[in-house]
Amino acid sequence: SGKKSVKAILLVSADGLRVVDDKTKDLIVDQTIEKVSFCAPDRNFDKAFSYICRDGTTRRWICHCFMALKDSGERLSHAVGCAFAACLERKQKREKECGVTASFDASRTSFAREGSFRVTSASQQAEREEVMRQLQDKKKAKAETTA
């Protein structure tokens, strides 16, 4: 949109993407990696890449484009992809450890969450799993008697 290009540093991590002005060290962009929906190198310029994300406050889609000085656009795009994969892996591990499950009830067209996101000990987790099995058994028995 007619803005002058700024020499900046792109910081990529499993938490997010940060763009810092190289001169002033001001934060230009602070984007959580989970909000990035697409990232690709530019097919016309070897040193360019861009990503599309959802802005957290306005909910608008934004495309950020970068022209690298040292690395290729392919390499930077790959780094963002790896960060996204690491973020997803951490999220899946967290969900698995916390014991939260979600199920879809077709008759009411809604989702139900069971469990808690609190970190528990192994004995508490085993106890919770036993309670969950008992609840599932009761639901199955009730469904069989009504069917």
N, C-alpha and C positions, 0 to 999 in steps of 0.2 A: 504493500500500500504506500509506496514512495518513501519508506523509511530508509535512512542511511544504515549501511551494514556496520556492525559493531564487532570488533575483535574480542572474542570471548572464549572461555574454557568450558567444555562440556564434561560434567562429572556424572558417570553412570554407575549405579549400584542397584542391588536387589530391592532397595527401598524406593528409589526414584531417580529422576533426571534433574540435574541442576545445571543451570547456565549462569556463569559468573563473568561479569565484565572484567577483561584482562587488566585494564588500567586502574579502575576505581575499586575493583573487587566487590562491586554491588551485585546483589542477587537479581538476575533478570527473570529467570524461570525456575520454579520449584514445582516439579510435576511428579506425583506419585506414579509409580510404574504400572499400577493396576488400572489406571485411567487411559493408558496408551492402548489404542485399538489397532493400529497399523503402523508399520515402520518398514522403509525400503530405501535402497540406494537409488540415486537418480540414474536413469538409463542413458541420459545425454552427457552428463558430467561425472567423470570418475571420482572426483573429490566431494561430490554432493550427496546428501541423504536427507530424508524428512520423516517425520512421524505425525500421526493424527491422534488427537486425544480429546477428551471431554473436559471442559473447564469445570472445576469444582463449584464455583459460585454461580456462574451464569448458565451452566449446563449447555453451553454452546460447543460445537465442534471446532477445534482449532488445528491448523496445520503449521507445524514449525519446520522450517527448512534451514539447513546448515551447509556451508562450504568449508571443508576441512583444509587445513594448511599442511599437515604432515601425513595423516592416514588417509586411506581411501574411504569413500562413502560406504562401500561394501563392508569394510572392517568395522566402521562405526555402527552401521545398521546391525551387524552381527552381534556387537557388544550389547546393544539395546535388547536384542532377542534373547541373548544369554541371561541378561538381568531379569527379563520377564520370566524366563523359565525357572530361575532361582527363586524368584518371588512366589511363583505358583507352587513350586515344590515345598517351600516353607509353609505356605498357607494350607496345603493338603496335609502336611505332617501335623500342623497345629490342630486341624479339624479332626484328624484321626485320633490324636492323643486326648482331646477333650471329651470325646464320647458323645458328641451331639449328632443326632440323626434327624433327617427330614423325610417325611413321607407325604405322598399325594393322595388325598381322599377324593376319588372321582365322583362320588355321589354328591359331595358338597363343593366340588371343584375348588379345593383349597389345600394348602400345605400345612402340615403340623410339625412343629419342632419338638423333639424330645431330648432331654439332657441339659447340661450346663457347660458353659465355656470356662468355668473355673478349673484350675489345675488341681488334680486330686492325687492321692497316694495310690499305690498299686492295690492295696486291700479295699480302699473305698471304690476304686474302679471296678474291681471284681464284684463287690456287693451291688453296685449300680447295674452292672451287666446282668446279674441274676434277677434283680427286680425288673429290668427291661424285658428279659425272657419271659418272666411270669406274666407281665402285662400283655406281651404279644400272644402268649398262649391263651389268655382270657379273651382277647379280641378275636382270635381264630375260633375259639369255642362258641363265642356269641354269634359270630358270622355264620357258623355251620348250623346253629340252632334256628336262626332266622331264615336260612336259605331253604 
